Every structure is written in C-alpha cells, then in structure tokens.
Amino acid sequence: MPNVLRTLLFCMWMCSIAVVRPNIVSRHYVRNDSFTDKVLNINPTMTSKVVSLRVCSTLCNVHGSCFGYHVTTSACRVYESCQEKDITSDETGWVYYEEVISEFKNIY
C-alpha cells in the first residue's frame, strides 16, 4: 500500500509541473507572424519530431534562441537565430517563435 501512495503522490506532483510549465514557456518566447508558413535557408542546430509545441520550446531553451514548429507534422527545428534575410520559400504549417530578450535574463 505505501508504494501505491508514493506512486500516486509522484503522479500528482508531475501533473502540477505540467500545469505550471506553459506559463513559464509563454514568458520566454513570442510568436513571430512574419515567419509563419516559411522555410529558412540556414541549418537548424537541432531537428526533431516532438509531441507538442511545449516540448519544442524546451529544446530551444537548450539549443538556440528561435524555433519553428510544424503544426501538422509536429516537426521541430531549433535555430541560433531567425532573421528575415534567411527566409527562402513557403511551406504551410510552420510557426516560429523567438526568445524574448529581457534585461533581467541573466540575473540568476
């Protein structure tokens, strides 16, 4: 019985983290509509198929400052930066997010 209780408490704790995380992510990245449905001609620092936009943003937090998420295929492309000069063509489904630069970012 104690193992069941520990497992239940662990699951509840994990769910509470999942509920808080979207608020944290939304503070770090902002959608860049000028890149919507576009393809960049630079190599991403990371490419992966992910289960959600949230997971893609987490990968960006580790590997870059900008990411593209394909809403249909769940593909994720992380870039060091996204600039308009790097747009080469159109591809429906891509939505890009850029890191919000804050003067308080490096305090901690």
Rosetta blueprint (number, residue, H / E / L):
1 M L
2 P H
3 N H
4 V H
5 L H
6 R H
7 T H
8 L H
9 L H
10 F H
11 C H
12 M H
13 W H
14 M H
15 C H
16 S H
17 I H
18 A H
19 V H
20 V H
21 R H
22 P H
23 N H
24 I H
25 V H
26 S H
27 R H
28 H H
29 Y E
30 V E
31 R E
32 N L
33 D H
34 S H
35 F H
36 T L
37 D L
38 K E
39 V E
40 L E
41 N L
42 I L
43 N L
44 P L
45 T L
46 M E
47 T E
48 S E
49 K E
50 V L
51 V L
52 S L
53 L H
54 R H
55 V H
56 C H
57 S H
58 T H
59 L H
60 C H
61 N H
62 V H
63 H H
64 G L
65 S L
66 C E
67 F E
68 G E
69 Y E
70 H E
71 V L
72 T L
73 T L
74 S L
75 A E
76 C E
77 R E
78 V E
79 Y E
80 E L
81 S L
82 C L
83 Q L
84 E H
85 K H
86 D H
87 I E
88 T E
89 S E
90 D E
91 E L
92 T L
93 G L
94 W E
95 V E
96 Y E
97 Y E
98 E E
99 E E
100 V L
101 I L
102 S L
103 E L
104 F L
105 K L
106 N L
107 I L
108 Y L
